[in-house]
Amino acid sequence: MENFILVSNIILAIILVIVILLQKSEGGALGIGASQESFISSRSAGNLLTKVTAIIATLFIITSISLTIMAQKGISTSSVLERVEEKQDPSEPQIPKSD
């Protein structure tokens, strides 16, 4: 189950990047100069891409959270220092303390 969700998460991430790159740039921050008016010119296509982006982003977040929850089951709740203290063997000679 975890592998299926992981593969779904990766596929959703790739689709999300593609859908975001297909959207019309409104800020013009990069200023490449190529007009995207001929590619997607209608207002409804922009709204459709916005809705698709929101749906894919929501699915991506859900799969990411579910992967995190599944990964929590395998994580130990004890501290590393507690495990080191438990492993100390009393038969080992102690280092004398200097005053």
C-alpha positions as CSV (number, residue, x, y, z in Angstrom):
1,M,0.0,0.0,0.0
2,E,2.8,2.3,0.9
3,N,4.5,1.8,-2.5
4,F,1.2,2.5,-4.4
5,I,0.8,5.8,-2.5
6,L,4.5,6.7,-3.1
7,V,4.2,6.1,-6.8
8,S,0.9,8.1,-6.9
9,N,2.6,10.9,-5.0
10,I,5.4,11.1,-7.6
11,I,3.0,11.0,-10.5
12,L,0.9,13.7,-8.9
13,A,4.0,15.9,-8.4
14,I,5.0,15.5,-12.1
15,I,1.4,16.3,-13.2
16,L,1.2,19.3,-10.9
17,V,4.4,20.8,-12.3
18,I,3.2,20.3,-15.9
19,V,-0.2,21.9,-15.1
20,I,1.4,24.8,-13.4
21,L,3.7,25.4,-16.3
22,L,0.8,25.3,-18.8
23,Q,-0.9,28.2,-17.0
24,K,-0.7,31.7,-18.4
25,S,1.8,33.9,-16.8
26,E,0.2,37.0,-15.3
27,G,3.2,38.6,-13.7
28,G,5.6,38.6,-16.6
29,A,8.5,38.4,-14.1
30,L,10.7,36.4,-16.5
31,G,9.8,38.5,-19.5
32,I,10.7,36.0,-22.2
33,G,8.6,37.9,-24.7
34,A,6.7,35.0,-26.2
35,S,3.0,35.6,-26.1
36,Q,0.9,32.7,-24.8
37,E,-2.3,34.1,-26.2
38,S,-2.3,31.7,-29.1
39,F,-1.7,28.7,-26.8
40,I,-4.6,29.1,-24.4
41,S,-6.6,32.2,-25.1
42,S,-10.0,31.6,-23.5
43,R,-10.9,32.6,-20.0
44,S,-12.6,29.3,-19.3
45,A,-9.4,27.4,-20.1
46,G,-7.6,29.4,-17.5
47,N,-10.3,28.7,-15.0
48,L,-10.2,25.0,-15.9
49,L,-6.4,24.9,-15.3
50,T,-6.8,26.7,-12.0
51,K,-9.4,24.1,-10.8
52,V,-7.3,21.2,-12.0
53,T,-4.3,22.6,-10.3
54,A,-6.2,22.9,-7.0
55,I,-7.5,19.4,-7.2
56,I,-4.1,17.9,-8.1
57,A,-2.4,19.9,-5.3
58,T,-5.0,18.7,-2.8
59,L,-4.5,15.1,-3.8
60,F,-0.7,15.6,-3.6
61,I,-1.0,17.0,-0.1
62,I,-3.2,14.1,1.0
63,T,-0.8,11.5,-0.4
64,S,2.1,13.3,1.3
65,I,0.4,13.3,4.7
66,S,-0.6,9.7,4.4
67,L,3.0,8.7,3.6
68,T,4.1,10.6,6.7
69,I,1.6,8.8,8.8
70,M,2.6,5.5,7.4
71,A,6.3,6.3,8.1
72,Q,5.6,7.2,11.7
73,K,4.7,3.6,12.5
74,G,8.3,2.5,12.0
75,I,10.0,5.3,14.0
76,S,11.1,4.5,17.5
77,T,9.9,6.8,20.3
78,S,13.0,6.4,22.4
79,S,15.9,8.7,22.3
80,V,19.3,7.8,20.9
81,L,20.9,8.7,24.3
82,E,18.6,6.3,26.1
83,R,19.6,3.5,23.8
84,V,23.3,4.2,24.3
85,E,22.8,4.2,28.1
86,E,21.0,0.9,27.9
87,K,23.8,-0.7,25.9
88,Q,26.5,0.1,28.5
89,D,27.9,-3.1,29.9
90,P,28.6,-3.1,33.7
91,S,31.5,-5.6,33.2
92,E,33.5,-2.9,31.4
93,P,36.0,-1.1,33.5
94,Q,35.0,2.4,34.6
95,I,37.3,5.3,33.9
96,P,38.4,6.8,37.2
97,K,37.3,10.3,37.9
98,S,39.9,12.9,38.6
99,D,39.3,15.6,41.1
